[in-house]
Every structure is written in structure tokens, then in C-alpha cells.
Amino acid sequence: MVHAELTVAAIVRVNDRYLVVEEFAHGERVINQPAGHVESGETILDAVVRETREETAWGFKPTGLVGMYYWPHEDGRATLRFAFCGEVDDHAAQQDLDEGIIAAHWLSIDELTARDDLRSPLVMRAIEDFASSEPLPLDRVQHIHGR
């Protein structure tokens, strides 16, 4: 049985530039969306807000669900990622960024497609989906408690 790691990602576009992070992952410098694992007891919406703040120092307000992505890895692991679009404000410039994060950047689609250091195929796929389709409303994202 495959157990997928539950992750979230934030897709933020301002003036045709996307918010991304430069980070160390598995010993390499890579570019990714603000993203990370959902912690125990946390909703996926809370997780994407938290991860964006921790990795970029920006406050994130989700506005829609861009997509859900299942990515099986060659080593047998799998990732299930929920990508949300939204807006940022309340930049805490003096905040220390999460461990492993080098910096946050605003890159154009041309700058992103020219790179060969994207962390995974999920990065461009979510951006392409965001650019080409309407996101689902957030009321379609449910957190169910109990049995």
C-alpha cells in the first residue's frame, strides 16, 4: 500500500510574476512554490497559510483551489499536493525564513520555464493550471471532523 505525503502549495501571481522560494532540498538548491507538509491537527487551508508565512514572510489569503496532484516518486514514496491560489499582504520583512529556505523571489513565467532547477514537475504544472483554468471555490475544500 502506498502512503502519500499530504502537502500544500501556494500559487501567487502579482504583475505577471510568481512568488517562489529558493531552498535546499535533498542537498540541492532548487526553486519551489511556498509549500510543505500538512501537520497533525491542521486543515489544508491552515497549512498553506502557515507554510507561505514561514517560507516567504508573506501573509497568504487563499482564494481558490488550483488543483490536486498525485506524484509517485521513483523510490516508492508518493506526494499528494493541494495547490491553492491567493493573494499576499502583510510582509514581515524582518522575519527569519524556515530552515532550508534561502530566499523568496518573484519570477516571471519565462524565467521559470528557462530554469532547470525546479524542485519537482508539480511546480510548473500548478502554474500552468492556474494560468489556464478557473480555480475551484474554497467552499469545495472541506475539513470533516469525527466519524
Secondary structure, 3 states (H helix, E strand, C coil): CCCEEEEEEEECEECCEEEEEEEEECCEEEEECCEEECCCCCCHHHHHHHHHHHHHCCEEEEEEEEEEEEEECCCCCEEEEEEEEEEEECCCCCCCCCCCEEEEEEEEHHHHHCCCCECCHHHHHHHHHHHHCCCECHHHCCCCCCC
